[in-house]
């Protein structure tokens, strides 16, 4: 019988400190990542990243690789929030 894989605790949760201290929105890059995605959760189920918008601030998106209603066979966006904390609440 295979032993359960140990998961490093840093991969299960995510914190704002894994992103640059200041992320400036560039409306010319709207829709593009403002910083690389960070994976977290068991088996890297979730990803979070800031996205440039056409407005004055970035927006935080969360993707779920195992969304139960997904028909795309790919990670789907499950949240779009104005702050990092709101985006990852209850997922950490």
N, C-alpha and C positions, 0 to 999 in steps of 0.2 A: 504494500500500500504506500502510495506517495505521501511524503510529508508535506504539510501545508507550507506554502511559500511565505516567508516572512517579508513584510512590507515595511520599508523604512517609514517612520512616523512623519517625516517631512513631505512625503508624497501623498499622505492622506488628507492633509489640510493645506490651505494656501493663505498667505498673508500679503498685505499690500507692499511689504518690504522686498518682495521678489520682483518688483517693478521699479523703474527709475523714480527718484524722489519727485521730480516734476515732469509731467507729461503735458506738453503744449499742443493744443488743437491747431491743426492747419486745415482750414476749410477747402483749400485747393486739393487736399488728399482725401476728401470725404469718402467714407465707405472703406477706407484702407486701415490696416492695423497701425495703431500708434506705438505699439511695442509688441514683441513676440508673445504668442499664446503661452500660458503656463498651465501645464497639466497637473491635476490633483485628483484625489479620491482613489478608492481601491481600483486597481488595474487601470489607473489613469483615465477613469470614466469621464471626468469633466475637464474642460479647458475654459480659461477666462482670459480676456484681453481687452484693452481699451481700443476704441475705434474713433477715427477722426469723423467729425460731422460737419454739416454746412453751417452749423450754429456756432456759438462761442465756446462750447466745452466739449470734451470727449464724452463718449458713452461707453459703459462697460457691458460686454456681451459674455454670456456663458453658453457653452455648447455641451451637449450630453451625447456621448457615443452610444449609449444604450437606451435611448428614449423608447418607452414601451409602445408608442403609437407611430413610430417611424416607419415609413415605407420607402425611404430613400437609401437605406443600407449605408448611411453615413451619419456623422454627428449632426445634430440639429440644434439650432439656437433655441434655448429654453428661457432665457432671460435677457432683458435689455434694461439697464438701470443707470441712473446718473452718478451713482457712487459705487466704488468697489465693495464696500461693506453691504450695501443693499443687494448687489449682484450675487454674492456668495452666501448670504444668510441661509442657514439651515442645510447647507451643502458641506460645510466643514466638519 
